Amino acid sequence: MDFNAIDIAELIPHSGKMVLLDRIIACDEHSLSAELTVRDDGLLGSKKAVPAWAGIEYMAQAVAAYAGVMAKKAGEPVKLGFLLGTRRYSSSVAEFKVGSRLTVRVKKVIQDDALGVFDCEIYGRIHETGQDIEAIVSANLNVYQPAHVT
């Protein structure tokens, strides 16, 4: 599958400015990696930075993109999913500076027909206090994807 040809908006149930991922860089049966540039549109932060807790949304969109790729590979429609909760959220930074390039990696830990758990990480060079540091954010996401949403 050519990931450069895939429009992220076709894989996740968001549109417009709410699509935060820029592109998928890798995907296999168990994981997905995506990239994004932190934006200054004020949707999740300010003109200067986005709080690190917004990483939960970046991770959730990467999980949704993974589910979307798996659905397309199986010839099925992309389905709506829900974030049930986050455990063990840890961040080495308080915020992501606008313009920072981030890589989001999600790895399936367990998944049945509707419930899933994913290990997630965010990496990127963040300019802070005059020096570059490696941002490392990690969490487990619990997700639910019902067969039918009415």
Residue pairs with C-beta under 8 A, 6 or more apart in sequence:
1 27
1 69
1 72
1 73
3 23
3 24
3 25
3 26
3 27
4 23
6 23
6 24
6 69
8 19
8 21
8 22
8 23
8 24
8 34
8 61
8 65
9 15
9 19
10 68
10 78
11 24
11 64
11 65
11 67
11 68
11 69
11 72
11 78
12 19
12 21
12 61
12 64
12 65
12 68
12 78
13 64
13 78
13 80
13 81
14 20
14 61
14 64
17 41
17 43
18 43
19 61
20 36
20 39
20 44
20 57
20 58
20 61
21 34
21 35
21 36
21 58
21 61
21 62
21 65
21 104
22 34
22 35
22 36
22 37
23 34
23 35
24 32
24 33
24 34
24 65
24 69
25 33
25 34
25 35
25 103
26 32
26 33
27 33
27 65
27 66
27 69
29 70
30 107
30 108
31 66
31 105
31 106
31 107
31 108
32 62
32 63
32 65
32 66
32 69
32 105
32 106
33 62
33 103
33 104
33 105
33 106
34 61
34 62
34 65
34 103
34 104
35 101
35 102
35 103
35 104
36 58
36 101
36 102
36 104
37 99
37 100
37 101
37 102
38 45
38 49
38 50
38 96
38 97
38 98
38 99
38 100
38 102
39 50
39 98
40 46
40 47
40 48
40 98
40 99
44 50
44 51
44 54
44 57
45 51
45 54
45 95
45 96
45 98
47 98
48 97
48 98
49 95
49 96
49 97
49 98
50 95
50 96
50 98
51 94
51 95
51 96
52 91
52 93
52 94
52 95
52 96
52 135
52 137
53 89
53 91
54 96
55 89
55 91
55 96
55 122
55 137
55 139
56 83
56 86
56 89
56 139
56 141
58 102
58 104
58 122
59 104
59 106
59 118
59 120
59 122
59 139
59 141
60 83
60 141
60 143
61 104
62 104
62 105
62 106
62 120
63 81
63 83
63 106
63 116
63 118
63 120
63 141
63 143
64 81
66 106
66 108
66 118
67 78
67 79
67 81
67 145
68 78
71 77
71 78
71 79
72 78
79 145
79 146
79 147
79 149
80 145
80 146
80 149
81 143
81 144
81 145
82 143
82 144
82 145
82 146
83 141
83 142
83 143
84 115
84 142
84 143
84 144
85 141
85 142
86 139
86 140
86 141
86 142
87 139
87 140
87 142
88 138
88 139
88 140
89 137
89 138
89 139
90 137
90 138
90 139
91 135
91 136
91 137
92 133
92 134
92 135
92 136
92 137
93 126
93 128
93 133
93 135
93 137
96 102
96 124
96 126
96 135
97 126
97 127
97 128
100 124
100 125
100 126
100 127
100 135
101 124
101 125
102 122
102 123
102 124
102 135
103 122
103 123
103 124
104 120
104 121
104 122
105 120
105 121
105 122
105 123
106 118
106 119
106 120
106 141
107 118
107 119
107 120
108 116
108 117
108 118
109 116
109 117
109 118
109 119
109 140
110 116
110 117
111 117
113 147
114 144
114 145
114 146
114 147
115 142
115 143
115 144
116 142
116 143
116 144
116 145
117 140
117 141
117 142
117 143
118 140
118 141
118 143
119 138
119 140
120 138
120 139
120 140
120 141
121 136
121 137
121 138
122 135
122 136
122 137
122 138
123 134
123 135
123 136
124 134
124 135
125 132
125 133
125 134
125 135
126 132
126 133
126 134
126 135
